């Protein structure tokens, strides 16, 4: 209702050159409409902008999947994204000194990801993935804030008692990310553990999880709306969960 109609096609070409191999070529477009805060919020030093246009993205991706034997699947993908009319803080041309949300930048991202996952008859599951990416402002060539260049993940689900008790381990890595002040939030590793119980009691499922097992000290970048460039994230924390199905 704020900007009119939009058309966003999505296309996919999928080829199977061999029985256990698949190649996918994907293309699509999408948009994000400006929200009420971006369009109408006004303060002493901030002006509204009801004429904002939506952000628009165009994506291209190529994926290669290969099954290795009976239990493993490998996947390699590469992508290129371009965003037009990214909504960012700018200067109100009619009120000197005031900031205002505006359609300012065109940005692009390119990168790739590799993943290997496996499933076995005894219930053991494993997945490891690694991604690299570059995101930049097309006009200036500057990297975007809060955008990691590398990410990695390792997930293991180990059955301790078949179909009844399992242990889940997740390891995450994220490289450093630039803040709005031009500095960097540090890279970090996180480890999560979950012990899951199923079918010991009919229709009852219980779990206990420990997040950030080693109490890693890290923060996420935030905008200049905040006094600090990063917001401290949770240290070690716990979750207990019980689900009963009637």
C-alpha positions as a Markdown table, in Angstrom:
| # | Residue | x | y | z |
|---|---|---|---|---|
| 1 | Unk | 0.0 | 0.0 | 0.0 |
| 2 | Unk | 3.0 | 2.4 | 0.4 |
| 3 | Unk | 4.6 | 2.0 | -3.0 |
| 4 | Unk | 2.3 | 0.1 | -5.4 |
| 5 | Unk | 2.6 | -3.2 | -7.2 |
| 6 | Unk | 5.7 | -5.3 | -7.7 |
| 7 | Unk | 6.6 | -8.4 | -9.7 |
| 8 | Unk | 9.3 | -10.9 | -8.5 |
| 9 | Unk | 10.0 | -13.9 | -10.7 |
| 10 | Unk | 11.9 | -16.9 | -9.4 |
| 11 | Unk | 13.5 | -19.4 | -11.8 |
| 12 | Unk | 15.3 | -22.7 | -11.3 |
| 13 | Unk | 17.0 | -25.0 | -13.8 |
| 14 | Unk | 17.8 | -28.4 | -12.3 |
| 15 | Unk | 20.0 | -30.9 | -14.2 |
| 16 | Unk | 20.9 | -34.5 | -13.1 |
| 17 | Unk | 24.0 | -35.4 | -15.2 |
| 18 | Unk | 24.4 | -38.7 | -13.2 |
| 19 | Unk | 22.4 | -40.8 | -10.8 |
| 20 | Unk | 23.8 | -39.2 | -7.6 |
| 21 | Unk | 24.7 | -35.8 | -9.0 |
| 22 | Unk | 22.5 | -32.7 | -9.3 |
| 23 | Unk | 23.3 | -29.2 | -10.6 |
| 24 | Unk | 21.0 | -26.3 | -9.8 |
| 25 | Unk | 21.0 | -22.8 | -11.4 |
| 26 | Unk | 18.7 | -20.5 | -9.4 |
| 27 | Unk | 17.6 | -16.9 | -10.1 |
| 28 | Unk | 15.2 | -14.7 | -8.3 |
| 29 | Unk | 14.1 | -11.2 | -7.2 |
| 30 | Unk | 12.5 | -10.0 | -4.0 |
| 31 | Unk | 11.8 | -6.8 | -2.1 |
| 32 | Unk | 11.4 | -5.4 | 1.4 |
| 33 | Unk | 8.9 | -2.6 | 2.0 |
| 34 | Unk | 10.0 | 0.2 | 4.3 |
| 35 | Unk | 8.4 | -0.1 | 7.7 |
| 36 | Unk | 6.5 | 2.5 | 9.7 |
| 37 | Unk | 9.5 | 3.4 | 11.8 |
| 38 | Unk | 11.6 | 4.2 | 8.7 |
| 39 | Unk | 8.9 | 6.1 | 7.0 |
| 40 | Unk | 7.2 | 8.1 | 9.8 |
| 41 | Unk | 9.3 | 8.3 | 12.9 |
| 42 | Unk | 10.1 | 11.9 | 13.8 |
| 43 | Unk | 12.2 | 13.4 | 16.6 |
| 44 | Unk | 14.1 | 16.6 | 17.2 |
| 45 | Unk | 17.0 | 15.5 | 15.1 |
| 46 | Unk | 15.3 | 13.0 | 12.8 |
| 47 | Unk | 12.8 | 13.7 | 10.0 |
| 48 | Unk | 10.2 | 11.3 | 8.6 |
| 49 | Unk | 10.3 | 10.1 | 4.9 |
| 50 | Unk | 7.0 | 8.8 | 3.7 |
| 51 | Unk | 8.4 | 8.7 | 0.1 |
| 52 | Unk | 10.7 | 5.8 | 0.8 |
| 53 | Unk | 10.9 | 3.1 | -1.9 |
| 54 | Unk | 11.3 | -0.6 | -1.1 |
| 55 | Unk | 14.7 | -2.3 | -1.1 |
| 56 | Unk | 15.1 | -4.7 | -4.0 |
| 57 | Unk | 17.4 | -7.7 | -4.4 |
| 58 | Unk | 18.4 | -9.8 | -7.4 |
| 59 | Unk | 20.0 | -13.2 | -6.6 |
| 60 | Unk | 21.9 | -15.7 | -8.8 |
| 61 | Unk | 23.1 | -19.0 | -7.3 |
| 62 | Unk | 24.7 | -22.2 | -8.7 |
| 63 | Unk | 24.6 | -25.4 | -6.5 |
| 64 | Unk | 26.3 | -28.8 | -7.1 |
| 65 | Unk | 25.1 | -31.8 | -5.0 |
| 66 | Unk | 26.9 | -35.1 | -5.0 |
| 67 | Unk | 26.0 | -38.2 | -3.0 |
| 68 | Unk | 29.0 | -40.2 | -1.9 |
| 69 | Unk | 28.1 | -43.8 | -1.2 |
| 70 | Unk | 25.0 | -44.6 | 0.9 |
| 71 | Unk | 25.6 | -42.1 | 3.8 |
| 72 | Unk | 27.3 | -38.9 | 2.7 |
| 73 | Unk | 26.2 | -35.9 | 0.7 |
| 74 | Unk | 28.5 | -33.1 | -0.5 |
| 75 | Unk | 27.3 | -29.7 | -1.7 |
| 76 | Unk | 29.2 | -26.8 | -3.1 |
| 77 | Unk | 27.5 | -23.5 | -4.1 |
| 78 | Unk | 28.4 | -20.0 | -5.3 |
| 79 | Unk | 26.2 | -16.9 | -5.4 |
| 80 | Unk | 26.0 | -13.3 | -6.4 |
| 81 | Unk | 23.4 | -10.9 | -4.8 |
| 82 | Unk | 22.8 | -7.3 | -5.6 |
| 83 | Unk | 20.6 | -5.0 | -3.6 |
| 84 | Unk | 19.3 | -1.7 | -5.0 |
| 85 | Unk | 17.9 | 1.3 | -3.0 |
| 86 | Unk | 19.1 | 0.0 | 0.4 |
| 87 | Unk | 17.5 | 2.0 | 3.2 |
| 88 | Unk | 20.0 | 3.8 | 5.3 |
| 89 | Unk | 20.4 | 6.9 | 7.4 |
| 90 | Unk | 21.1 | 10.0 | 5.4 |
| 91 | Unk | 20.9 | 13.8 | 5.8 |
| 92 | Unk | 17.5 | 15.5 | 5.3 |
| 93 | Unk | 18.0 | 18.0 | 2.5 |
| 94 | Unk | 15.2 | 20.2 | 3.7 |
| 95 | Unk | 16.2 | 20.4 | 7.4 |
| 96 | Unk | 20.0 | 20.9 | 7.9 |
| 97 | Unk | 21.3 | 18.8 | 10.8 |
| 98 | Unk | 18.5 | 16.3 | 10.7 |
| 99 | Unk | 19.0 | 12.6 | 9.8 |
| 100 | Unk | 16.4 | 10.7 | 7.7 |
| 101 | Unk | 16.0 | 7.2 | 6.3 |
| 102 | Unk | 16.7 | 7.3 | 2.6 |
| 103 | Unk | 17.2 | 4.9 | -0.3 |
| 104 | Unk | 20.9 | 5.5 | -0.6 |
| 105 | Unk | 23.1 | 2.6 | -1.5 |
| 106 | Unk | 23.5 | -0.2 | -4.0 |
| 107 | Unk | 25.4 | -3.1 | -2.5 |
| 108 | Unk | 26.4 | -6.5 | -3.7 |
| 109 | Unk | 27.5 | -9.8 | -2.1 |
| 110 | Unk | 29.3 | -12.8 | -3.6 |
| 111 | Unk | 30.6 | -15.9 | -2.0 |
| 112 | Unk | 30.5 | -19.6 | -1.8 |
| 113 | Unk | 29.7 | -22.5 | 0.7 |
| 114 | Unk | 30.8 | -26.1 | 1.0 |
| 115 | Unk | 28.9 | -28.6 | 3.1 |
| 116 | Unk | 29.3 | -32.3 | 3.9 |
| 117 | Unk | 26.6 | -34.2 | 5.8 |
| 118 | Unk | 26.0 | -37.8 | 6.7 |
| 119 | Unk | 23.3 | -40.0 | 8.2 |
| 120 | Unk | 23.8 | -43.6 | 9.4 |
| 121 | Unk | 21.3 | -46.4 | 10.3 |
| 122 | Unk | 22.3 | -46.3 | 14.0 |
| 123 | Unk | 21.1 | -42.7 | 14.2 |
| 124 | Unk | 24.4 | -40.9 | 14.0 |
| 125 | Unk | 24.2 | -37.7 | 12.1 |
| 126 | Unk | 27.0 | -35.2 | 11.2 |
| 127 | Unk | 27.2 | -32.0 | 9.2 |
| 128 | Unk | 30.1 | -29.6 | 8.6 |
| 129 | Unk | 29.9 | -26.4 | 6.5 |
| 130 | Unk | 32.2 | -23.5 | 5.7 |
| 131 | Unk | 31.2 | -20.3 | 3.9 |
| 132 | Unk | 33.1 | -17.3 | 2.6 |
| 133 | Unk | 31.6 | -14.1 | 1.4 |
| 134 | Unk | 32.3 | -10.5 | 0.5 |
| 135 | Unk | 29.7 | -7.7 | 0.8 |
| 136 | Unk | 30.5 | -4.2 | -0.4 |
| 137 | Unk | 28.9 | -0.8 | -1.2 |
| 138 | Unk | 29.0 | -0.6 | -5.0 |
| 139 | Unk | 29.7 | 3.2 | -5.0 |
| 140 | Unk | 32.5 | 3.3 | -2.5 |
| 141 | Unk | 33.8 | -0.3 | -2.5 |
| 142 | Unk | 33.7 | -0.3 | 1.4 |
| 143 | Unk | 32.7 | -3.5 | 3.2 |
| 144 | Unk | 29.3 | -3.5 | 4.9 |
| 145 | Unk | 29.0 | -3.4 | 8.7 |
| 146 | Unk | 28.0 | -6.5 | 10.6 |
| 147 | Unk | 28.9 | -8.8 | 7.7 |
| 148 | Unk | 31.3 | -11.6 | 8.4 |
| 149 | Unk | 33.7 | -12.8 | 5.7 |
| 150 | Unk | 33.8 | -16.4 | 7.0 |
| 151 | Unk | 31.4 | -18.6 | 8.9 |
| 152 | Unk | 31.7 | -22.3 | 9.9 |
| 153 | Unk | 29.5 | -24.8 | 11.6 |
| 154 | Unk | 29.9 | -28.4 | 12.8 |
| 155 | Unk | 26.9 | -30.4 | 14.0 |
| 156 | Unk | 26.9 | -33.9 | 15.6 |
| 157 | Unk | 23.9 | -35.9 | 16.8 |
| 158 | Unk | 25.2 | -39.0 | 18.6 |
| 159 | Unk | 22.7 | -41.7 | 19.8 |
| 160 | Unk | 23.5 | -42.8 | 23.4 |
| 161 | Unk | 20.5 | -45.1 | 23.6 |
| 162 | Unk | 18.9 | -45.9 | 20.2 |
| 163 | Unk | 15.7 | -43.9 | 19.6 |
| 164 | Unk | 15.6 | -42.9 | 23.2 |
| 165 | Unk | 18.5 | -40.7 | 24.3 |
| 166 | Unk | 20.8 | -38.6 | 22.0 |
| 167 | Unk | 23.5 | -36.0 | 22.5 |
| 168 | Unk | 23.7 | -33.0 | 20.1 |
| 169 | Unk | 26.9 | -30.9 | 19.7 |
| 170 | Unk | 27.0 | -27.7 | 17.7 |
| 171 | Unk | 30.2 | -25.7 | 17.1 |
| 172 | Unk | 29.9 | -22.3 | 15.4 |
| 173 | Unk | 32.6 | -19.9 | 14.1 |
| 174 | Unk | 32.1 | -16.3 | 12.9 |
| 175 | Unk | 34.9 | -14.1 | 11.7 |
| 176 | Unk | 35.2 | -10.5 | 12.8 |
| 177 | Unk | 32.6 | -7.9 | 11.6 |
| 178 | Unk | 33.0 | -4.2 | 11.0 |
| 179 | Unk | 31.0 | -1.8 | 13.2 |
| 180 | Unk | 29.5 | 1.6 | 12.3 |
| 181 | Unk | 32.5 | 3.3 | 13.9 |
| 182 | Unk | 34.9 | 1.6 | 11.5 |
| 183 | Unk | 36.3 | -0.8 | 14.2 |
| 184 | Unk | 35.7 | -4.5 | 14.3 |
| 185 | Unk | 33.8 | -6.9 | 16.6 |
| 186 | Unk | 36.1 | -9.8 | 17.4 |
| 187 | Unk | 35.7 | -13.2 | 15.8 |
| 188 | Unk | 34.4 | -16.0 | 18.0 |
| 189 | Unk | 33.7 | -19.7 | 18.5 |
| 190 | Unk | 30.6 | -20.9 | 20.2 |
| 191 | Unk | 29.8 | -24.4 | 21.5 |
| 192 | Unk | 26.3 | -25.7 | 22.3 |
| 193 | Unk | 25.3 | -29.0 | 23.8 |
| 194 | Unk | 21.8 | -30.6 | 24.0 |
| 195 | Unk | 20.8 | -33.9 | 25.7 |
| 196 | Unk | 17.5 | -35.1 | 24.3 |
| 197 | Unk | 15.3 | -37.9 | 25.6 |
| 198 | Unk | 12.5 | -39.4 | 23.5 |
| 199 | Unk | 10.1 | -42.4 | 24.0 |
| 200 | Unk | 11.4 | -43.3 | 27.4 |
| 201 | Unk | 7.9 | -42.4 | 28.6 |
| 202 | Unk | 5.3 | -42.6 | 25.8 |
| 203 | Unk | 4.5 | -39.2 | 24.2 |
| 204 | Unk | 7.0 | -37.4 | 26.5 |
| 205 | Unk | 10.1 | -35.6 | 25.2 |
| 206 | Unk | 12.6 | -33.8 | 27.4 |
| 207 | Unk | 15.8 | -32.0 | 26.8 |
| 208 | Unk | 18.5 | -30.0 | 28.6 |
| 209 | Unk | 20.7 | -27.6 | 26.6 |
| 210 | Unk | 23.8 | -25.6 | 27.5 |
| 211 | Unk | 24.4 | -22.6 | 25.1 |
| 212 | Unk | 27.8 | -20.9 | 24.9 |
| 213 | Unk | 29.3 | -23.8 | 26.9 |
| 214 | Unk | 32.7 | -22.1 | 27.4 |
| 215 | Unk | 31.2 | -18.8 | 28.3 |
| 216 | Unk | 32.7 | -16.9 | 25.3 |
| 217 | Unk | 32.7 | -13.1 | 25.6 |
| 218 | Unk | 31.5 | -11.6 | 22.3 |
| 219 | Unk | 29.2 | -8.8 | 21.0 |
| 220 | Unk | 27.2 | -8.1 | 17.9 |
| 221 | Unk | 27.6 | -4.8 | 16.0 |
| 222 | Unk | 24.6 | -2.3 | 16.1 |
| 223 | Unk | 23.7 | 1.0 | 14.4 |
| 224 | Unk | 24.7 | 4.4 | 15.6 |
| 225 | Unk | 21.3 | 4.7 | 17.3 |
| 226 | Unk | 23.1 | 3.0 | 20.3 |
| 227 | Unk | 25.8 | 4.6 | 22.4 |
| 228 | Unk | 28.1 | 1.6 | 22.1 |
| 229 | Unk | 29.2 | 0.0 | 18.8 |
| 230 | Unk | 28.4 | -3.6 | 19.9 |
| 231 | Unk | 25.9 | -5.2 | 22.2 |
| 232 | Unk | 27.2 | -7.8 | 24.5 |
| 233 | Unk | 25.6 | -11.3 | 24.0 |
| 234 | Unk | 24.7 | -13.9 | 26.5 |
| 235 | Unk | 27.4 | -15.9 | 28.2 |
| 236 | Unk | 26.8 | -19.5 | 29.3 |
| 237 | Unk | 23.0 | -20.2 | 29.6 |
| 238 | Unk | 20.7 | -23.1 | 30.1 |
| 239 | Unk | 17.4 | -24.3 | 28.8 |
| 240 | Unk | 15.2 | -27.1 | 30.1 |
| 241 | Unk | 12.3 | -28.3 | 28.0 |
| 242 | Unk | 9.5 | -30.9 | 28.4 |
| 243 | Unk | 6.9 | -31.7 | 25.8 |
| 244 | Unk | 4.0 | -34.0 | 26.2 |
| 245 | Unk | 1.8 | -34.9 | 23.3 |
| 246 | Unk | -1.9 | -35.8 | 23.9 |
